[in-house]
Amino acid sequence: MRDVPEHPDWLWSSPEPKRSYDVVIVGGGGHGLATAYYLAKNHGITDVAVLERGWLAGGNMARNTTIIRSNYLWDESAGIYEHALKLWEGLEDDLGYPILFSQRGVLNLAHSLQDVRDSVRRVHANRLNGVDAEWLGPDEVKEICPIVNVSPDVRYPVLGATYQPRAGIAKHDYVAWGFARAAAAMGVHLIENCEVTGVEVADGRVQAVQTTKGRIAAGTVALAAAGHSSVVAATAGVELPVQTHPLQALVSELLEPVHPTVVMSNAVHVYVSQAHKGELVMGAGIDPYNSYRQRGAFHIIEQQMSAALELFPIFARAHVLRTWAGIVDVTPDASPVVGKTPVDGLLVNCGWGTGGFKATPGVGWCYAHTIAHGEPHPLNAPFSLERFTTGALVDEHGAAAVAH
């Protein structure tokens, strides 16, 4: 394992912005940093600035729960997430930086006969798409994760689960630092504390961005600011079909290793993994109201804890260390928007809902291709804005019923 610097500032410089760039990426989270990296690495485009209104990876990238999987139902979703998972498997060597990628598997529990039918259908769809997937009965679930309560005498008994062995978790801040370090080494400018306040458009084409550090001209402006992408796009006259909600999570105190995999349950709206240091990482469903606040409602945490203790009675005496919330950007079909907008030279990557972290290298790769060639990569072509007028939706509400 490579040594990790204690201070990530050592990994990249913080230049003052130039007056113009070939490409300006708005948003210095995982997707923005990965896009900048692959623009430089795959396409030789290095006159790039990543603008972040706070500190790099200080938004959703710092507030997710790090689950990585590709077992989505629809071909379009499975395609981009499986591409991402394959990149995850070689990312540490590619970046030359540790990301603590742990392929410990993911169990998606089924609690009703309809859950079982839907889950088995998804297993077959995954296999047809070359994605590793298995259907397990309750006893097999217990073998994979001995601490799960599979008693038939609970409110939502475990009738089985899908299992993806290659899935897992990674260390989210190390992922961001690795991409930032590698992109900066190739000449990309990473500019923190630089909020984009507007996008200039003339004759239907993007000209520049207005920022708290002045005007920056750009040949291409690529938005990667999650729910705030809709706010920035609106300054260019583009309305994005995105609603933003708080999404809460929490961690426990440090515990001995007891939880060997990742367990998710849509029915009781909770998912649990154990981080590398030992804390339990738990997430819930989204808060139902629209907001950009990074704090959610207390009753959501109460419901989350109740659900977790049904599945894991062993955690009854664990103490909560801290809670937080990120913001999730949700489209009408619960699938992302990645591609061009009606404004020439303005592109957008948003709408990932609760699945953005796992897509990080895959969407970075595809978004960079779209920027470099002016046309979408085949894997992100189905996720264009046009699908909301053509009706070619990619409805992943089943996959996004619980935060993941």
N, C-alpha and C positions, 0 to 999 in steps of 0.2 A: 504494500500500500504506500502510495506517495505521501510525503509530508504535506500538510495543509497549512498555509500561512495563517497566523492568528488574525492578521489585519488584511482583509481583502483589498484595501486601497493599494497595497503593494503590487497587485496583479495588473493594474492598468493605470494609464495617466488620465488626467482630467483636463483636457485642453479647452481653451476658449473657442467658441464656435467660429468657423469661417463665415464669410458673407454668402457663400453659396456652396451647394453640394449637388452631385448627380442624383443622390437618393437621400431623402430624409425619412427616417422611421420614427413615428410618434409612439412612444411607449417603450420603456427600458425594462420590461419584464422578460420572462422566459421566451415568449414568442418573438418579441422585438430583437433580443440578443441572438437567438438562433437564426433569425432571418438575416441579420447582418453578417453572421459567421458564414452562412452558406452562400450569401452573395459574394463574399470575398473568396471563399474556398472553391466553390463550384463554378463561378462565373467570372472571377477576376475583377469584380466591381468593388473597389475599395474607397472610392470617394463618397463615403457614406457617413451620416451622422445619426446616432440614436439619441433622441431627446427624451429625457425623463424629468417629470415635474418635481419628483422627490429624489430618492436615492435608488440606484439600480436594484431592481427586483424587490422593491419595497412595497409593492401593491399586492395583487393576488398571488404572485409567485411566493411571497413570504407568508401567505395565509392559507395555502392549500394543505391537503393531507396526503399528498405524494403518491397516490395509488396509480399504478401503471398497468393497463390491460388493453386487449384488443378484441374481446369477445362480444362485438356488437352484432345486431341482427342483420341490418341491411348491408348489401354489398358495398355501397358507397362509403358507409361509415367504417366497416371492417377493413376496407382497402387502405384508408389513410391512417387508421390507428395501427394496423398491422405493419405498415411501412414504418411508423414511428417506433413500434416495439423492436423491429429489427435494427433500427438505428440505435435505440437504447442499449441493445446487447453489445454493441461495439463502441459506445460513445466514450467511455473512459479512455480507451486507447486512442481514439480519434482526437480527443481534446488534450490528451496528455495530462489529465487532471482527474483526481478521484471524485466520483459522484455517489459512491456507496449504493450502487444498483444491486438490489437483493431480489432474486427471482424465487420468491417463497410461495407463489401461487395465490389465486383469489377464488374464494367460494362465494357464489351467489345463491342464497338460500331460497327454497320454495316452501310456502306455508299453506297452500291450498291446491286443489286439483287443477284450477286454472293456472296457477303458478307453475305447476308441474308440466302441463301441456305447453305453456309458453317457453319454459326453460328447455324442454327436450327439443322443441322446434328450433330454438336458438343454437343448441349444440349441433344439430344437423346442418343448419345454415353456416355455422362457423367451419365445420369440417369441409363443406363444399368450397369454402373460400380459402382453404389451407391454413386455417387458424386452429391451434390446438384447443380442444374442448372435450370434456367428459361429463356424463351424467352420473351422479353418485346417489346411492340410497342413504338413509339416515345412519346406518352403521358405518358406511364408508366415510361419511362426513366426520363421524366421531374418530375414525382412524387418522384422518388428516389433521383434525383440530380437536384434541381430546377434551378441551374445556368447554366446548359448545354443549348446551343443554338440549338433548334430543328426546327428552321425555314427551310422551303423548299427552300429558296432563297439564300443558301450559296453554295460554290463550292462543298462541300461534305455533302449533307443533311443527317441527322441521320434518317435512316429507321427503326431502332430498336437496340436492344443490347441483348447479353447474360448477365445473372446476376448470380453470385454466392454469396449468402448471408453470408456464413461462411468465406469467404475470408477477407483479411484485411492487416494490417501493424503491425510491431513491431519495437522496438528501437534497432537498429543493434548493437550498442556498448554494451548495457546492455546484449544482448543475448551472445555476446562473453565473457564478464566478468563473466556471470553466469556459462557458461560451463567451463571457465578457473578455477574459484574458486572451483567448484565442483570436477573437475578432480584433481586439486592440493591437495585437501583435502583427496583424496584417494591414494595419493602417486605418481601421475604422475609428471614428471619433465617438467616444461615449461621453455625453454631456449631461450631467446631473443638475438638479435644481433649475431646470429650464422648462417652464410650462408653456405649452402651445396654446395661445389664446385665440387664434384664428387662422383660416386658410384663405389665401388670396387666389382668386380665379379671374381670368380675363379671356373673353371669347371662347368660353367653354373648356379652357385648359388651366391646370394648376400652375401658379407662378411662384409662390413662396408661402412660408408660414410666418405668422407673427408670434413672437415669444417674449417671455419676460427678460430675455437677453438680447432682444432686438429682432429685426427682420432677417430671415434666412431664406434666400432663394433656393429653389429646388427644381430639378428636372422631373422628379417623381416624388410624391409624398405617399408613404405607406402607413396606414393607421394600424396600430396593434396595441390599443389601450383599453381592451375589454369593454365594459359598459360605457366608459367615457368616450369611446370611439363615436358613439351616436352624437355626443355633445360637440365634438370637434368637427364631425362631418356636417353637422347642421350649419356651421359657419361658412361652409362652401355651398350651401343650398341643397345638400343631400340628406334626405330623411331615411334613416335605417330602421328596419323592423325589429327593434331590440327593446326589451324591457329589462330593468335592472333590479335585483333583489339582494338583500343581505343573505349570507350563508355562514352559519355558525359551526364552530368546531371547538374541541377542547383537548387538553392532555392531562394525564394523571401525574402523580409523583412517580419517581423512578422505582421500577419493580424488577425482580428477577425475571429472566426469560421464561414466559409461560404461554405465549401466544405465537405459534409457529407460522401462521399464514395471515391472510387478510380475509375477513368475513364481512359480507354485505347482505343486508336484508331490506328489500323494498317495502315489504308488508309492515314492518315495525319501524321503518325509517331510521336505520342506524347502520353504521359500518365501523369496524374496529380493526386496528393493526397495532403492533408494538414496534416502536421506533428503535433505532440502533442503540441508543443509550439506555433504553428500558421503559420509557414512558408509554402508556397507552394513548393512542391517537384515535379520537372518535369524531365522527361527523354525523350530521342529521340532514333532514330535508330543508329546503330553503324557507325563509320567512316569506309569508304570502304577499306582503305589501311591497310596493316599489320604493327604493331608497338607495342612495349612495353611501349611507352611513356604514361604518365598519363596526357596528354593534347591533346585536339582534335582541329579540324578545326573550325574557327569562323562561316563559312557559315552554318554548321550543327546547331549551336545555333540559328542563324537567322531563319532558316526553322522551328526549334522547336517552337520558339516564335510566328511565324506567324500562325502555326497550332494551338497552344494553344489559341490564341486570336480568331480564328474562332469558336472554341468550347466554349470558356469562355470570351465573350466580357467584362464581369465585371472586368477582370484582366488588362485592358488596361493601367491603371495608376500605377500598382504595380511595384516596383523596384526590379531588380535582386540584390541579396546580394552577391552571389558567384557562380562560376561554377567550375567544376572539371571533371576528367575522371578516370575511372578504365580501366582494360583490360579484354576483354572477349575472351575465348578460344572456338573456334567453330570447330566442326567435320563436315565431309561431309553430315551427315544426321541430323545435329543440335540437336543431343541427346548426353548424356554424355558417357564417358568410365569409368566403375567402375569394377575393378576386377584384375585378374592376368595378368602378362606379360610373354613373353617367358623366362625371367630370373627367376629361382626358388627363391622365397622369396622376389621378387620385385613386388609390387602391385601399381596400379594407380587409382586415382579418379580425372578426369578432364573433360573438354569438355562441361561444363554446360552452356556455352554461356551466355545468359542474365538471366538465371533462377536459379543460384546457391543459392542465399540467401533463397528462399522459401523452398528449399530442405534440408536445414541445418540439422535439427534433423533426418529426414528420411534417408538421405545418411549416416550420422554418424552412425546410428543404423545398416544399412546394410553393410557398409564398415567394421565396427568392427566385425560383424559376419563373413565376408569373411576372415579377418585377423585371427580371432580366430580359425576357422574351416578349413581353407585352401580351402574352396569351397564357391561359391557365395550364398548369401541369395536369395530366389526365386524372390524377387523384383528387385534385381540388376543383376540377371542372364542374362536378355535380353541385357544388356549394356556392354557386353564383347568386347574385341578387335577382337575376331574371327568373329564378324558379318560383318566386312569389307571384309572378304574373302569368307564367306558363302553367303553373300547377304541378310541376315536377318536384314535389316536396320529398324530403327524406325524413320521415316522421320517426324520431327516436325518443318519443315521450316515454316509452316503456323502459328504455335504457337510462333515462334521466329522471326517473321517478324519485330516486334518492340521490343525494350528493355522492359523487364518485370521482 
